[in-house]
Amino acid sequence: MYAKQYEITLPAGYDMGIIRDRVATRGHALDDRAGLALKAYVIRERGVDGSPVNQYAPFYLWNDTAAMNRFLVGGGGFEGVVRDFGRPVVRHWAGVAREAGPARGAVPRAASRRLTQLPAEGLAEAVAAETAALRELAAGHDGVHTAALAVDPHHWQLLRFVLWQEAVPDDEDVTERYEVLHLSAPEL
């Protein structure tokens, strides 16, 4: 599994209805993409859930890195984003774990992302503890659709991304909260 995300930060007064329409008309294009576990079409709106920005920030989990590469640089779909918004920085993480939650059959409406620094010492123990916590979260919270954990070995950060059936719980430790506009999950 491989995770990636790009964040397109939009002007403060940007009409987020434009992004909603974009996803409504184009989001289905990856509903059957080979090699893709999921793409969550997520946004943040300035002033909603504490967001300081308007942002379109799709998140992907790929089962097949060759399929991911075709999408990103082989003319397999990413050129539309580049054409419409310019070429964004694409963050990427090596997958550690993916867990199904009790709400897997529901349509997720929210997502959360948490980025944390990994320690220089005790790395294996820290990742093992976070993996166990991810498993516990997915099994113990009725609202979890899917939870994933991945590592950025360039910045030594740990990513936890969770899709939620409804809102992200207020007590959830997160860096960002998102609204999910559509979920393509051909190989989840």
PyMOL commands that place a pseudoatom at each C-alpha (Angstrom):
pseudoatom trace, name=CA, resn=MET, resi=1, chain=A, elem=C, hetatm=0, pos=[0.000, 0.000, 0.000]
pseudoatom trace, name=CA, resn=TYR, resi=2, chain=A, elem=C, hetatm=0, pos=[1.154, 3.489, -0.829]
pseudoatom trace, name=CA, resn=ALA, resi=3, chain=A, elem=C, hetatm=0, pos=[-0.496, 6.752, 0.251]
pseudoatom trace, name=CA, resn=LYS, resi=4, chain=A, elem=C, hetatm=0, pos=[-0.408, 10.097, -1.503]
pseudoatom trace, name=CA, resn=GLN, resi=5, chain=A, elem=C, hetatm=0, pos=[-2.086, 13.447, -1.160]
pseudoatom trace, name=CA, resn=TYR, resi=6, chain=A, elem=C, hetatm=0, pos=[-1.847, 16.836, -2.790]
pseudoatom trace, name=CA, resn=GLU, resi=7, chain=A, elem=C, hetatm=0, pos=[-3.251, 19.995, -1.268]
pseudoatom trace, name=CA, resn=ILE, resi=8, chain=A, elem=C, hetatm=0, pos=[-4.535, 22.788, -3.470]
pseudoatom trace, name=CA, resn=THR, resi=9, chain=A, elem=C, hetatm=0, pos=[-5.018, 25.824, -1.274]
pseudoatom trace, name=CA, resn=LEU, resi=10, chain=A, elem=C, hetatm=0, pos=[-7.516, 28.229, -2.798]
pseudoatom trace, name=CA, resn=PRO, resi=11, chain=A, elem=C, hetatm=0, pos=[-8.150, 31.949, -2.180]
pseudoatom trace, name=CA, resn=ALA, resi=12, chain=A, elem=C, hetatm=0, pos=[-10.077, 32.908, 0.970]
pseudoatom trace, name=CA, resn=GLY, resi=13, chain=A, elem=C, hetatm=0, pos=[-13.104, 34.047, -1.050]
pseudoatom trace, name=CA, resn=TYR, resi=14, chain=A, elem=C, hetatm=0, pos=[-13.053, 31.086, -3.444]
pseudoatom trace, name=CA, resn=ASP, resi=15, chain=A, elem=C, hetatm=0, pos=[-16.461, 29.588, -4.213]
pseudoatom trace, name=CA, resn=MET, resi=16, chain=A, elem=C, hetatm=0, pos=[-16.073, 26.009, -2.960]
pseudoatom trace, name=CA, resn=GLY, resi=17, chain=A, elem=C, hetatm=0, pos=[-19.176, 25.169, -5.001]
pseudoatom trace, name=CA, resn=ILE, resi=18, chain=A, elem=C, hetatm=0, pos=[-16.791, 25.019, -7.970]
pseudoatom trace, name=CA, resn=ILE, resi=19, chain=A, elem=C, hetatm=0, pos=[-14.898, 22.154, -6.319]
pseudoatom trace, name=CA, resn=ARG, resi=20, chain=A, elem=C, hetatm=0, pos=[-18.148, 20.470, -5.284]
pseudoatom trace, name=CA, resn=ASP, resi=21, chain=A, elem=C, hetatm=0, pos=[-19.341, 20.610, -8.912]
pseudoatom trace, name=CA, resn=ARG, resi=22, chain=A, elem=C, hetatm=0, pos=[-15.971, 19.336, -10.166]
pseudoatom trace, name=CA, resn=VAL, resi=23, chain=A, elem=C, hetatm=0, pos=[-16.183, 16.304, -7.881]
pseudoatom trace, name=CA, resn=ALA, resi=24, chain=A, elem=C, hetatm=0, pos=[-19.869, 15.702, -8.668]
pseudoatom trace, name=CA, resn=THR, resi=25, chain=A, elem=C, hetatm=0, pos=[-19.161, 15.600, -12.413]
pseudoatom trace, name=CA, resn=ARG, resi=26, chain=A, elem=C, hetatm=0, pos=[-15.693, 14.000, -12.460]
pseudoatom trace, name=CA, resn=GLY, resi=27, chain=A, elem=C, hetatm=0, pos=[-15.373, 12.035, -9.208]
pseudoatom trace, name=CA, resn=HIS, resi=28, chain=A, elem=C, hetatm=0, pos=[-16.734, 8.813, -10.664]
pseudoatom trace, name=CA, resn=ALA, resi=29, chain=A, elem=C, hetatm=0, pos=[-13.806, 8.615, -13.125]
pseudoatom trace, name=CA, resn=LEU, resi=30, chain=A, elem=C, hetatm=0, pos=[-11.730, 6.586, -10.650]
pseudoatom trace, name=CA, resn=ASP, resi=31, chain=A, elem=C, hetatm=0, pos=[-14.536, 4.399, -9.301]
pseudoatom trace, name=CA, resn=ASP, resi=32, chain=A, elem=C, hetatm=0, pos=[-13.114, 1.420, -11.205]
pseudoatom trace, name=CA, resn=ARG, resi=33, chain=A, elem=C, hetatm=0, pos=[-9.404, 2.351, -11.467]
pseudoatom trace, name=CA, resn=ALA, resi=34, chain=A, elem=C, hetatm=0, pos=[-7.218, -0.752, -11.355]
pseudoatom trace, name=CA, resn=GLY, resi=35, chain=A, elem=C, hetatm=0, pos=[-4.595, -0.647, -8.608]
pseudoatom trace, name=CA, resn=LEU, resi=36, chain=A, elem=C, hetatm=0, pos=[-6.416, 2.002, -6.556]
pseudoatom trace, name=CA, resn=ALA, resi=37, chain=A, elem=C, hetatm=0, pos=[-7.674, 1.005, -3.123]
pseudoatom trace, name=CA, resn=LEU, resi=38, chain=A, elem=C, hetatm=0, pos=[-9.369, 4.348, -2.549]
pseudoatom trace, name=CA, resn=LYS, resi=39, chain=A, elem=C, hetatm=0, pos=[-9.456, 8.015, -3.420]
pseudoatom trace, name=CA, resn=ALA, resi=40, chain=A, elem=C, hetatm=0, pos=[-11.185, 10.288, -0.931]
pseudoatom trace, name=CA, resn=TYR, resi=41, chain=A, elem=C, hetatm=0, pos=[-12.170, 13.572, -2.567]
pseudoatom trace, name=CA, resn=VAL, resi=42, chain=A, elem=C, hetatm=0, pos=[-11.779, 15.794, 0.477]
pseudoatom trace, name=CA, resn=ILE, resi=43, chain=A, elem=C, hetatm=0, pos=[-12.014, 19.520, 1.087]
pseudoatom trace, name=CA, resn=ARG, resi=44, chain=A, elem=C, hetatm=0, pos=[-11.524, 21.998, 3.892]
pseudoatom trace, name=CA, resn=GLU, resi=45, chain=A, elem=C, hetatm=0, pos=[-13.542, 25.207, 3.962]
pseudoatom trace, name=CA, resn=ARG, resi=46, chain=A, elem=C, hetatm=0, pos=[-12.289, 28.336, 5.630]
pseudoatom trace, name=CA, resn=GLY, resi=47, chain=A, elem=C, hetatm=0, pos=[-14.101, 28.813, 8.941]
pseudoatom trace, name=CA, resn=VAL, resi=48, chain=A, elem=C, hetatm=0, pos=[-15.562, 25.287, 9.010]
pseudoatom trace, name=CA, resn=ASP, resi=49, chain=A, elem=C, hetatm=0, pos=[-14.238, 22.833, 11.616]
pseudoatom trace, name=CA, resn=GLY, resi=50, chain=A, elem=C, hetatm=0, pos=[-11.466, 25.287, 12.460]
pseudoatom trace, name=CA, resn=SER, resi=51, chain=A, elem=C, hetatm=0, pos=[-9.974, 25.374, 8.958]
pseudoatom trace, name=CA, resn=PRO, resi=52, chain=A, elem=C, hetatm=0, pos=[-8.011, 28.554, 8.214]
pseudoatom trace, name=CA, resn=VAL, resi=53, chain=A, elem=C, hetatm=0, pos=[-8.100, 27.855, 4.449]
pseudoatom trace, name=CA, resn=ASN, resi=54, chain=A, elem=C, hetatm=0, pos=[-10.180, 26.738, 1.510]
pseudoatom trace, name=CA, resn=GLN, resi=55, chain=A, elem=C, hetatm=0, pos=[-8.505, 23.623, 0.210]
pseudoatom trace, name=CA, resn=TYR, resi=56, chain=A, elem=C, hetatm=0, pos=[-9.054, 20.741, -2.181]
pseudoatom trace, name=CA, resn=ALA, resi=57, chain=A, elem=C, hetatm=0, pos=[-6.888, 17.875, -0.901]
pseudoatom trace, name=CA, resn=PRO, resi=58, chain=A, elem=C, hetatm=0, pos=[-7.625, 14.448, -2.429]
pseudoatom trace, name=CA, resn=PHE, resi=59, chain=A, elem=C, hetatm=0, pos=[-6.157, 11.487, -0.553]
pseudoatom trace, name=CA, resn=TYR, resi=60, chain=A, elem=C, hetatm=0, pos=[-5.250, 8.173, -2.205]
pseudoatom trace, name=CA, resn=LEU, resi=61, chain=A, elem=C, hetatm=0, pos=[-4.338, 4.681, -1.061]
pseudoatom trace, name=CA, resn=TRP, resi=62, chain=A, elem=C, hetatm=0, pos=[-2.810, 2.656, -3.891]
pseudoatom trace, name=CA, resn=ASN, resi=63, chain=A, elem=C, hetatm=0, pos=[-2.415, -1.129, -3.905]
pseudoatom trace, name=CA, resn=ASP, resi=64, chain=A, elem=C, hetatm=0, pos=[-0.239, -1.018, -7.025]
pseudoatom trace, name=CA, resn=THR, resi=65, chain=A, elem=C, hetatm=0, pos=[2.564, 1.560, -7.349]
pseudoatom trace, name=CA, resn=ALA, resi=66, chain=A, elem=C, hetatm=0, pos=[2.798, 1.004, -11.125]
pseudoatom trace, name=CA, resn=ALA, resi=67, chain=A, elem=C, hetatm=0, pos=[-0.863, 2.044, -11.425]
pseudoatom trace, name=CA, resn=MET, resi=68, chain=A, elem=C, hetatm=0, pos=[-0.150, 5.045, -9.196]
pseudoatom trace, name=CA, resn=ASN, resi=69, chain=A, elem=C, hetatm=0, pos=[2.754, 6.064, -11.426]
pseudoatom trace, name=CA, resn=ARG, resi=70, chain=A, elem=C, hetatm=0, pos=[0.605, 5.745, -14.567]
pseudoatom trace, name=CA, resn=PHE, resi=71, chain=A, elem=C, hetatm=0, pos=[-1.983, 8.010, -12.945]
pseudoatom trace, name=CA, resn=LEU, resi=72, chain=A, elem=C, hetatm=0, pos=[0.593, 10.555, -11.799]
pseudoatom trace, name=CA, resn=VAL, resi=73, chain=A, elem=C, hetatm=0, pos=[3.043, 10.765, -14.724]
pseudoatom trace, name=CA, resn=GLY, resi=74, chain=A, elem=C, hetatm=0, pos=[1.766, 8.460, -17.443]
pseudoatom trace, name=CA, resn=GLY, resi=75, chain=A, elem=C, hetatm=0, pos=[-1.238, 10.411, -18.676]
pseudoatom trace, name=CA, resn=GLY, resi=76, chain=A, elem=C, hetatm=0, pos=[-3.620, 8.403, -16.523]
pseudoatom trace, name=CA, resn=GLY, resi=77, chain=A, elem=C, hetatm=0, pos=[-5.624, 11.226, -14.983]
pseudoatom trace, name=CA, resn=PHE, resi=78, chain=A, elem=C, hetatm=0, pos=[-3.474, 13.667, -13.037]
pseudoatom trace, name=CA, resn=GLU, resi=79, chain=A, elem=C, hetatm=0, pos=[-3.024, 15.955, -16.042]
pseudoatom trace, name=CA, resn=GLY, resi=80, chain=A, elem=C, hetatm=0, pos=[-6.519, 17.365, -15.409]
pseudoatom trace, name=CA, resn=VAL, resi=81, chain=A, elem=C, hetatm=0, pos=[-5.453, 18.639, -11.992]
pseudoatom trace, name=CA, resn=VAL, resi=82, chain=A, elem=C, hetatm=0, pos=[-2.268, 20.114, -13.473]
pseudoatom trace, name=CA, resn=ARG, resi=83, chain=A, elem=C, hetatm=0, pos=[-4.230, 21.779, -16.280]
pseudoatom trace, name=CA, resn=ASP, resi=84, chain=A, elem=C, hetatm=0, pos=[-6.810, 23.308, -13.937]
pseudoatom trace, name=CA, resn=PHE, resi=85, chain=A, elem=C, hetatm=0, pos=[-4.713, 24.198, -10.868]
pseudoatom trace, name=CA, resn=GLY, resi=86, chain=A, elem=C, hetatm=0, pos=[-1.038, 23.965, -11.827]
pseudoatom trace, name=CA, resn=ARG, resi=87, chain=A, elem=C, hetatm=0, pos=[1.278, 21.195, -10.682]
pseudoatom trace, name=CA, resn=PRO, resi=88, chain=A, elem=C, hetatm=0, pos=[0.916, 20.723, -6.918]
pseudoatom trace, name=CA, resn=VAL, resi=89, chain=A, elem=C, hetatm=0, pos=[3.425, 19.136, -4.602]
pseudoatom trace, name=CA, resn=VAL, resi=90, chain=A, elem=C, hetatm=0, pos=[2.368, 15.510, -4.098]
pseudoatom trace, name=CA, resn=ARG, resi=91, chain=A, elem=C, hetatm=0, pos=[3.107, 14.183, -0.633]
pseudoatom trace, name=CA, resn=HIS, resi=92, chain=A, elem=C, hetatm=0, pos=[3.609, 10.449, -0.350]
pseudoatom trace, name=CA, resn=TRP, resi=93, chain=A, elem=C, hetatm=0, pos=[3.985, 7.844, 2.340]
pseudoatom trace, name=CA, resn=ALA, resi=94, chain=A, elem=C, hetatm=0, pos=[4.878, 4.160, 2.482]
pseudoatom trace, name=CA, resn=GLY, resi=95, chain=A, elem=C, hetatm=0, pos=[1.935, 2.220, 3.881]
pseudoatom trace, name=CA, resn=VAL, resi=96, chain=A, elem=C, hetatm=0, pos=[2.176, 0.536, 7.265]
pseudoatom trace, name=CA, resn=ALA, resi=97, chain=A, elem=C, hetatm=0, pos=[-1.404, -0.583, 8.012]
pseudoatom trace, name=CA, resn=ARG, resi=98, chain=A, elem=C, hetatm=0, pos=[-4.974, -0.294, 6.771]
pseudoatom trace, name=CA, resn=GLU, resi=99, chain=A, elem=C, hetatm=0, pos=[-7.945, -1.296, 8.888]
pseudoatom trace, name=CA, resn=ALA, resi=100, chain=A, elem=C, hetatm=0, pos=[-11.634, -1.625, 8.079]
pseudoatom trace, name=CA, resn=GLY, resi=101, chain=A, elem=C, hetatm=0, pos=[-14.000, -0.115, 10.605]
pseudoatom trace, name=CA, resn=PRO, resi=102, chain=A, elem=C, hetatm=0, pos=[-17.582, -1.036, 11.504]
pseudoatom trace, name=CA, resn=ALA, resi=103, chain=A, elem=C, hetatm=0, pos=[-18.894, 1.682, 9.134]
pseudoatom trace, name=CA, resn=ARG, resi=104, chain=A, elem=C, hetatm=0, pos=[-17.105, 0.250, 6.068]
pseudoatom trace, name=CA, resn=GLY, resi=105, chain=A, elem=C, hetatm=0, pos=[-20.440, -0.311, 4.310]
pseudoatom trace, name=CA, resn=ALA, resi=106, chain=A, elem=C, hetatm=0, pos=[-21.540, 3.309, 4.774]
pseudoatom trace, name=CA, resn=VAL, resi=107, chain=A, elem=C, hetatm=0, pos=[-20.642, 6.345, 2.692]
pseudoatom trace, name=CA, resn=PRO, resi=108, chain=A, elem=C, hetatm=0, pos=[-18.067, 8.384, 4.627]
pseudoatom trace, name=CA, resn=ARG, resi=109, chain=A, elem=C, hetatm=0, pos=[-18.868, 12.067, 5.077]
pseudoatom trace, name=CA, resn=ALA, resi=110, chain=A, elem=C, hetatm=0, pos=[-15.759, 13.200, 6.972]
pseudoatom trace, name=CA, resn=ALA, resi=111, chain=A, elem=C, hetatm=0, pos=[-12.058, 12.434, 7.218]
pseudoatom trace, name=CA, resn=SER, resi=112, chain=A, elem=C, hetatm=0, pos=[-9.209, 13.294, 9.531]
pseudoatom trace, name=CA, resn=ARG, resi=113, chain=A, elem=C, hetatm=0, pos=[-5.471, 13.451, 9.081]
pseudoatom trace, name=CA, resn=ARG, resi=114, chain=A, elem=C, hetatm=0, pos=[-2.866, 13.454, 11.816]
pseudoatom trace, name=CA, resn=LEU, resi=115, chain=A, elem=C, hetatm=0, pos=[0.820, 13.987, 11.114]
pseudoatom trace, name=CA, resn=THR, resi=116, chain=A, elem=C, hetatm=0, pos=[3.334, 13.325, 13.883]
pseudoatom trace, name=CA, resn=GLN, resi=117, chain=A, elem=C, hetatm=0, pos=[7.107, 13.321, 14.025]
pseudoatom trace, name=CA, resn=LEU, resi=118, chain=A, elem=C, hetatm=0, pos=[8.732, 9.947, 14.503]
pseudoatom trace, name=CA, resn=PRO, resi=119, chain=A, elem=C, hetatm=0, pos=[11.476, 9.604, 17.100]
pseudoatom trace, name=CA, resn=ALA, resi=120, chain=A, elem=C, hetatm=0, pos=[15.088, 9.025, 16.088]
pseudoatom trace, name=CA, resn=GLU, resi=121, chain=A, elem=C, hetatm=0, pos=[15.339, 6.243, 18.649]
pseudoatom trace, name=CA, resn=GLY, resi=122, chain=A, elem=C, hetatm=0, pos=[12.696, 3.623, 19.267]
pseudoatom trace, name=CA, resn=LEU, resi=123, chain=A, elem=C, hetatm=0, pos=[11.276, 3.962, 15.763]
pseudoatom trace, name=CA, resn=ALA, resi=124, chain=A, elem=C, hetatm=0, pos=[10.052, 0.368, 15.509]
pseudoatom trace, name=CA, resn=GLU, resi=125, chain=A, elem=C, hetatm=0, pos=[8.377, 0.576, 18.894]
pseudoatom trace, name=CA, resn=ALA, resi=126, chain=A, elem=C, hetatm=0, pos=[6.680, 3.879, 18.041]
pseudoatom trace, name=CA, resn=VAL, resi=127, chain=A, elem=C, hetatm=0, pos=[5.305, 2.530, 14.757]
pseudoatom trace, name=CA, resn=ALA, resi=128, chain=A, elem=C, hetatm=0, pos=[4.164, -0.689, 16.450]
pseudoatom trace, name=CA, resn=ALA, resi=129, chain=A, elem=C, hetatm=0, pos=[2.337, 1.318, 19.127]
pseudoatom trace, name=CA, resn=GLU, resi=130, chain=A, elem=C, hetatm=0, pos=[0.642, 3.496, 16.498]
pseudoatom trace, name=CA, resn=THR, resi=131, chain=A, elem=C, hetatm=0, pos=[-0.342, 0.405, 14.509]
pseudoatom trace, name=CA, resn=ALA, resi=132, chain=A, elem=C, hetatm=0, pos=[-1.943, -1.111, 17.617]
pseudoatom trace, name=CA, resn=ALA, resi=133, chain=A, elem=C, hetatm=0, pos=[-3.732, 2.192, 18.322]
pseudoatom trace, name=CA, resn=LEU, resi=134, chain=A, elem=C, hetatm=0, pos=[-5.012, 2.281, 14.724]
pseudoatom trace, name=CA, resn=ARG, resi=135, chain=A, elem=C, hetatm=0, pos=[-6.369, -1.257, 15.075]
pseudoatom trace, name=CA, resn=GLU, resi=136, chain=A, elem=C, hetatm=0, pos=[-8.039, -0.300, 18.352]
pseudoatom trace, name=CA, resn=LEU, resi=137, chain=A, elem=C, hetatm=0, pos=[-9.570, 2.842, 16.835]
pseudoatom trace, name=CA, resn=ALA, resi=138, chain=A, elem=C, hetatm=0, pos=[-10.932, 0.964, 13.817]
pseudoatom trace, name=CA, resn=ALA, resi=139, chain=A, elem=C, hetatm=0, pos=[-12.393, -1.855, 15.911]
pseudoatom trace, name=CA, resn=GLY, resi=140, chain=A, elem=C, hetatm=0, pos=[-13.634, 0.277, 18.780]
pseudoatom trace, name=CA, resn=HIS, resi=141, chain=A, elem=C, hetatm=0, pos=[-15.382, 3.202, 17.120]
pseudoatom trace, name=CA, resn=ASP, resi=142, chain=A, elem=C, hetatm=0, pos=[-18.665, 2.598, 15.295]
pseudoatom trace, name=CA, resn=GLY, resi=143, chain=A, elem=C, hetatm=0, pos=[-18.119, 5.615, 13.029]
pseudoatom trace, name=CA, resn=VAL, resi=144, chain=A, elem=C, hetatm=0, pos=[-14.844, 4.473, 11.435]
pseudoatom trace, name=CA, resn=HIS, resi=145, chain=A, elem=C, hetatm=0, pos=[-15.065, 3.495, 7.775]
pseudoatom trace, name=CA, resn=THR, resi=146, chain=A, elem=C, hetatm=0, pos=[-11.343, 2.964, 7.055]
pseudoatom trace, name=CA, resn=ALA, resi=147, chain=A, elem=C, hetatm=0, pos=[-8.188, 3.892, 8.938]
pseudoatom trace, name=CA, resn=ALA, resi=148, chain=A, elem=C, hetatm=0, pos=[-4.677, 3.950, 7.477]
pseudoatom trace, name=CA, resn=LEU, resi=149, chain=A, elem=C, hetatm=0, pos=[-1.185, 4.490, 8.805]
pseudoatom trace, name=CA, resn=ALA, resi=150, chain=A, elem=C, hetatm=0, pos=[1.843, 5.366, 6.673]
pseudoatom trace, name=CA, resn=VAL, resi=151, chain=A, elem=C, hetatm=0, pos=[5.406, 6.687, 7.017]
pseudoatom trace, name=CA, resn=ASP, resi=152, chain=A, elem=C, hetatm=0, pos=[7.170, 9.542, 5.240]
pseudoatom trace, name=CA, resn=PRO, resi=153, chain=A, elem=C, hetatm=0, pos=[10.849, 8.516, 5.493]
pseudoatom trace, name=CA, resn=HIS, resi=154, chain=A, elem=C, hetatm=0, pos=[11.996, 11.860, 4.029]
pseudoatom trace, name=CA, resn=HIS, resi=155, chain=A, elem=C, hetatm=0, pos=[10.596, 13.939, 6.901]
pseudoatom trace, name=CA, resn=TRP, resi=156, chain=A, elem=C, hetatm=0, pos=[10.225, 11.021, 9.325]
pseudoatom trace, name=CA, resn=GLN, resi=157, chain=A, elem=C, hetatm=0, pos=[6.568, 11.698, 9.878]
pseudoatom trace, name=CA, resn=LEU, resi=158, chain=A, elem=C, hetatm=0, pos=[3.776, 9.286, 10.594]
pseudoatom trace, name=CA, resn=LEU, resi=159, chain=A, elem=C, hetatm=0, pos=[0.438, 9.819, 8.860]
pseudoatom trace, name=CA, resn=ARG, resi=160, chain=A, elem=C, hetatm=0, pos=[-2.848, 8.589, 10.261]
pseudoatom trace, name=CA, resn=PHE, resi=161, chain=A, elem=C, hetatm=0, pos=[-5.787, 9.087, 7.885]
pseudoatom trace, name=CA, resn=VAL, resi=162, chain=A, elem=C, hetatm=0, pos=[-9.295, 8.063, 8.928]
pseudoatom trace, name=CA, resn=LEU, resi=163, chain=A, elem=C, hetatm=0, pos=[-12.545, 8.084, 6.993]
pseudoatom trace, name=CA, resn=TRP, resi=164, chain=A, elem=C, hetatm=0, pos=[-15.593, 8.633, 9.220]
pseudoatom trace, name=CA, resn=GLN, resi=165, chain=A, elem=C, hetatm=0, pos=[-19.228, 7.806, 8.542]
pseudoatom trace, name=CA, resn=GLU, resi=166, chain=A, elem=C, hetatm=0, pos=[-20.314, 11.172, 9.969]
pseudoatom trace, name=CA, resn=ALA, resi=167, chain=A, elem=C, hetatm=0, pos=[-18.318, 13.973, 11.598]
pseudoatom trace, name=CA, resn=VAL, resi=168, chain=A, elem=C, hetatm=0, pos=[-14.833, 13.552, 13.029]
pseudoatom trace, name=CA, resn=PRO, resi=169, chain=A, elem=C, hetatm=0, pos=[-15.324, 13.179, 16.806]
pseudoatom trace, name=CA, resn=ASP, resi=170, chain=A, elem=C, hetatm=0, pos=[-14.493, 16.349, 18.737]
pseudoatom trace, name=CA, resn=ASP, resi=171, chain=A, elem=C, hetatm=0, pos=[-12.061, 14.474, 20.989]
pseudoatom trace, name=CA, resn=GLU, resi=172, chain=A, elem=C, hetatm=0, pos=[-10.121, 12.924, 18.086]
pseudoatom trace, name=CA, resn=ASP, resi=173, chain=A, elem=C, hetatm=0, pos=[-6.466, 14.058, 18.012]
pseudoatom trace, name=CA, resn=VAL, resi=174, chain=A, elem=C, hetatm=0, pos=[-6.088, 15.395, 14.458]
pseudoatom trace, name=CA, resn=THR, resi=175, chain=A, elem=C, hetatm=0, pos=[-4.048, 17.862, 12.444]
pseudoatom trace, name=CA, resn=GLU, resi=176, chain=A, elem=C, hetatm=0, pos=[-6.765, 18.450, 9.798]
pseudoatom trace, name=CA, resn=ARG, resi=177, chain=A, elem=C, hetatm=0, pos=[-10.479, 17.730, 9.467]
pseudoatom trace, name=CA, resn=TYR, resi=178, chain=A, elem=C, hetatm=0, pos=[-12.041, 17.282, 6.040]
pseudoatom trace, name=CA, resn=GLU, resi=179, chain=A, elem=C, hetatm=0, pos=[-15.399, 16.922, 4.391]
pseudoatom trace, name=CA, resn=VAL, resi=180, chain=A, elem=C, hetatm=0, pos=[-15.577, 13.937, 2.031]
pseudoatom trace, name=CA, resn=LEU, resi=181, chain=A, elem=C, hetatm=0, pos=[-17.346, 14.822, -1.228]
pseudoatom trace, name=CA, resn=HIS, resi=182, chain=A, elem=C, hetatm=0, pos=[-16.953, 11.403, -2.890]
pseudoatom trace, name=CA, resn=LEU, resi=183, chain=A, elem=C, hetatm=0, pos=[-15.151, 8.126, -2.310]
pseudoatom trace, name=CA, resn=SER, resi=184, chain=A, elem=C, hetatm=0, pos=[-13.825, 5.976, -5.129]
pseudoatom trace, name=CA, resn=ALA, resi=185, chain=A, elem=C, hetatm=0, pos=[-12.917, 2.601, -3.644]
pseudoatom trace, name=CA, resn=PRO, resi=186, chain=A, elem=C, hetatm=0, pos=[-12.417, 0.107, -6.470]
pseudoatom trace, name=CA, resn=GLU, resi=187, chain=A, elem=C, hetatm=0, pos=[-9.962, -2.175, -4.641]
pseudoatom trace, name=CA, resn=LEU, resi=188, chain=A, elem=C, hetatm=0, pos=[-10.669, -1.507, -1.002]
for i in range(1, 188): cmd.bond("trace and resi %d" % i, "trace and resi %d" % (i + 1))
show_as sticks, trace
zoom trace
